[in-house]
């Protein structure tokens, strides 16, 4: 990131429901590693399947697919 900016990273299930919010805060300049421990908001492991992660940085959004295998 070139400057301080609001960043959101959210995991959704295939129905569009939020599974986990990984990040929702202002971030400093630079790249930051983010990992998902494959658990939902209540700390329960998610089932195998297809999930989507949405990244919002400033006014830009991108959604990608991720497959959860155990």
N, C-alpha and C positions, 0 to 999 in steps of 0.2 A: 504494500500500500504506500502511495507516495506521501500521504499526510494522515493526521488523525481523522478517523471516520467511524460512523456507526456501522457495526457489523452484526448480522444475524445469520446463524446457521441452524436450520430446523430439519429434523428427520420426520417424514410423513410415511404412513402406510399406503397401500395401493388404493384405499378408499378416500385418501386425502386427510385422514385424521392425524393430528400431531402426535408423534410417538415420543420425541425427545427434543428439547431445545438445547443445543450444544453451546451456543454463544448468543448473547444479546447485549452488547455493550460497545462502548467506544474503544477502538484499538489504536495503539501507537503505530508510528511508521515502521515498516518492515514486515517480513513474513512470519507467521506463527503456526506451529504444528497444532492440529486439532485431531483428537481421536474420539471415537464412539465406542463405548464398552459393551455395545449391543444390548443395552438395557433401556427400558422405558422411563418415564418420569417418576414412577413409583419404585424403581430399582429392580423390576422383574425382567429377566431375560426375555427377549422377543423371539418369536417363532421364526423358523426358516422361511424365506420368501423374498419378495421384491419390495424394496423400500426406495424412497426418493429423498435426496437431500437438496434443500433450497438454500442458496447463499445470496444474501442481500448485502451489498456494500454501497453505501451512499444511495444513489438512485438506480443502481444496476442490480439485476436479478438474474440468477441462473439456476436451473434445476437439472439434476442428473440422477440416473438410476444407480442403485447399489443392490447387490444380491447378498443376502445373509445366508451363509451356509454354516452348519455346525459339524 
